[in-house]
């Protein structure tokens, strides 16, 4: 993935942070049959599902911050 993910708009954690076992990225891109979305493993926030990888990344990175 060439584009860096922005922090979670709800809890503020970044994709450089790790959770639980200290190896799992806190923010990650999930691939589903026919689409993609970004999810925060810390607070369970997720971005919208998209057919296009770049659209999923752009949607996550353009979300407004709540904290």
DRENPA-3360 file (N, C-alpha, C; in nm, 2 decimals, always signed):
BEGIN
1 = XXXXXXXX = +0.09/-0.12/+0.00/+0.00/+0.00/+0.00/+0.09/+0.12/+0.00 ~ +0.08/+0.21/-0.10/+0.17/+0.32/-0.11/+0.12/+0.44/-0.04 ~ -0.01/+0.45/-0.01/-0.06/+0.57/+0.06/-0.07/+0.54/+0.20 ~ -0.02/+0.63/+0.29/-0.03/+0.62/+0.43/-0.17/+0.65/+0.48 ~ -0.22/+0.56/+0.57/-0.35/+0.58/+0.63/-0.34/+0.69/+0.74 ~ -0.44/+0.78/+0.74/-0.45/+0.88/+0.84/-0.50/+0.81/+0.97 ~ -0.49/+0.89/+1.08/-0.53/+0.84/+1.21/-0.68/+0.81/+1.21 ~ -0.72/+0.73/+1.31/-0.87/+0.70/+1.32/-0.94/+0.83/+1.36;
9 = XXXXXXXX = -1.05/+0.86/+1.29/-1.12/+0.98/+1.32/-1.20/+0.98/+1.45 ~ -1.21/+0.86/+1.51/-1.29/+0.85/+1.63/-1.20/+0.84/+1.76 ~ -1.10/+0.75/+1.75/-1.01/+0.73/+1.87/-0.87/+0.79/+1.86 ~ -0.83/+0.83/+1.74/-0.71/+0.90/+1.72/-0.58/+0.81/+1.70 ~ -0.60/+0.68/+1.71/-0.49/+0.59/+1.69/-0.44/+0.59/+1.55 ~ -0.31/+0.56/+1.53/-0.25/+0.57/+1.39/-0.22/+0.43/+1.34 ~ -0.19/+0.42/+1.21/-0.16/+0.29/+1.15/-0.02/+0.24/+1.20 ~ +0.06/+0.33/+1.27/+0.19/+0.29/+1.32/+0.17/+0.23/+1.46;
17 = XXXXXXXX = +0.06/+0.25/+1.53/+0.03/+0.19/+1.66/+0.00/+0.04/+1.64 ~ +0.03/-0.03/+1.74/+0.00/-0.18/+1.74/-0.10/-0.21/+1.86 ~ -0.18/-0.31/+1.84/-0.28/-0.35/+1.95/-0.25/-0.49/+1.99 ~ -0.31/-0.53/+2.10/-0.32/-0.66/+2.16/-0.18/-0.73/+2.17 ~ -0.15/-0.80/+2.06/-0.02/-0.88/+2.06/+0.10/-0.80/+2.03 ~ +0.08/-0.67/+2.01/+0.19/-0.58/+1.97/+0.25/-0.60/+1.83 ~ +0.18/-0.68/+1.75/+0.22/-0.70/+1.61/+0.11/-0.66/+1.52 ~ -0.02/-0.66/+1.56/-0.13/-0.62/+1.48/-0.14/-0.47/+1.46;
25 = XXXXXXXX = -0.14/-0.42/+1.34/-0.15/-0.28/+1.32/-0.29/-0.23/+1.37 ~ -0.30/-0.12/+1.43/-0.42/-0.07/+1.48/-0.52/-0.03/+1.37 ~ -0.47/+0.01/+1.26/-0.55/+0.05/+1.15/-0.51/-0.03/+1.03 ~ -0.60/-0.10/+0.96/-0.56/-0.18/+0.85/-0.66/-0.18/+0.74 ~ -0.61/-0.22/+0.62/-0.70/-0.23/+0.50/-0.75/-0.37/+0.50 ~ -0.88/-0.39/+0.49/-0.94/-0.52/+0.47/-0.99/-0.54/+0.33 ~ -0.96/-0.66/+0.28/-1.00/-0.70/+0.14/-1.11/-0.80/+0.15 ~ -1.22/-0.77/+0.09/-1.33/-0.86/+0.08/-1.36/-0.90/-0.06;
33 = XXXXXXXX = -1.43/-1.01/-0.09/-1.46/-1.04/-0.23/-1.53/-0.92/-0.29 ~ -1.46/-0.87/-0.39/-1.52/-0.75/-0.47/-1.50/-0.62/-0.40 ~ -1.43/-0.60/-0.30/-1.41/-0.47/-0.24/-1.31/-0.46/-0.13 ~ -1.30/-0.33/-0.08/-1.21/-0.30/+0.03/-1.27/-0.20/+0.13 ~ -1.21/-0.20/+0.25/-1.24/-0.10/+0.34/-1.13/-0.09/+0.45 ~ -1.12/+0.02/+0.51/-1.02/+0.04/+0.62/-1.09/+0.03/+0.75 ~ -1.03/-0.04/+0.85/-1.09/-0.06/+0.98/-0.99/-0.02/+1.09 ~ -1.04/+0.03/+1.20/-0.96/+0.06/+1.32/-0.98/-0.06/+1.41;
41 = XXXXXXXX = -0.88/-0.13/+1.44/-0.89/-0.25/+1.53/-0.91/-0.21/+1.68 ~ -0.87/-0.09/+1.71/-0.88/-0.04/+1.85/-1.02/-0.01/+1.89 ~ -1.10/+0.07/+1.80/-1.23/+0.11/+1.84/-1.34/+0.05/+1.75 ~ -1.30/-0.03/+1.66/-1.40/-0.09/+1.56/-1.46/+0.00/+1.46 ~ -1.41/+0.12/+1.45/-1.46/+0.21/+1.35/-1.42/+0.16/+1.21 ~ -1.50/+0.17/+1.11/-1.46/+0.13/+0.98/-1.50/+0.23/+0.87 ~ -1.43/+0.24/+0.77/-1.46/+0.33/+0.66/-1.56/+0.26/+0.57 ~ -1.62/+0.33/+0.47/-1.71/+0.27/+0.38/-1.65/+0.17/+0.29;
49 = XXXXXXXX = -1.73/+0.07/+0.25/-1.68/-0.04/+0.16/-1.68/+0.02/+0.02 ~ -1.57/-0.01/-0.06/-1.56/+0.04/-0.20/-1.51/-0.08/-0.29 ~ -1.55/-0.07/-0.41/-1.50/-0.17/-0.51/-1.35/-0.14/-0.55 ~ -1.31/-0.01/-0.53/-1.18/+0.03/-0.57/-1.09/+0.06/-0.45 ~ -0.97/+0.01/-0.45/-0.88/+0.03/-0.34/-0.85/+0.17/-0.31 ~ -0.82/+0.25/-0.41/-0.79/+0.39/-0.39/-0.91/+0.47/-0.33 ~ -1.03/+0.43/-0.37/-1.15/+0.50/-0.32/-1.16/+0.47/-0.17 ~ -1.13/+0.34/-0.13/-1.14/+0.31/+0.01/-1.04/+0.39/+0.09;
57 = XXXXXXXX = -0.92/+0.40/+0.04/-0.81/+0.48/+0.11/-0.85/+0.62/+0.12 ~ -0.90/+0.68/+0.01/-0.94/+0.82/+0.01/-1.05/+0.85/+0.10 ~ -1.15/+0.76/+0.11/-1.26/+0.78/+0.20/-1.21/+0.78/+0.35 ~ -1.13/+0.69/+0.38/-1.08/+0.69/+0.52/-1.00/+0.81/+0.55 ~ -0.91/+0.85/+0.46/-0.82/+0.97/+0.48/-0.89/+1.10/+0.48 ~ -1.01/+1.10/+0.43/-1.08/+1.23/+0.42/-1.19/+1.25/+0.53 ~ -1.20/+1.15/+0.62/-1.30/+1.16/+0.73/-1.27/+1.27/+0.83 ~ -1.37/+1.33/+0.88/-1.35/+1.44/+0.98/-1.32/+1.38/+1.12;
65 = XXX = -1.24/+1.44/+1.19/-1.20/+1.40/+1.32/-1.31/+1.43/+1.43 ~ -1.34/+1.34/+1.51/-1.43/+1.36/+1.62/-1.37/+1.38/+1.76 ~ -1.24/+1.37/+1.77/-1.18/+1.39/+1.90/-1.10/+1.52/+1.91;
% end
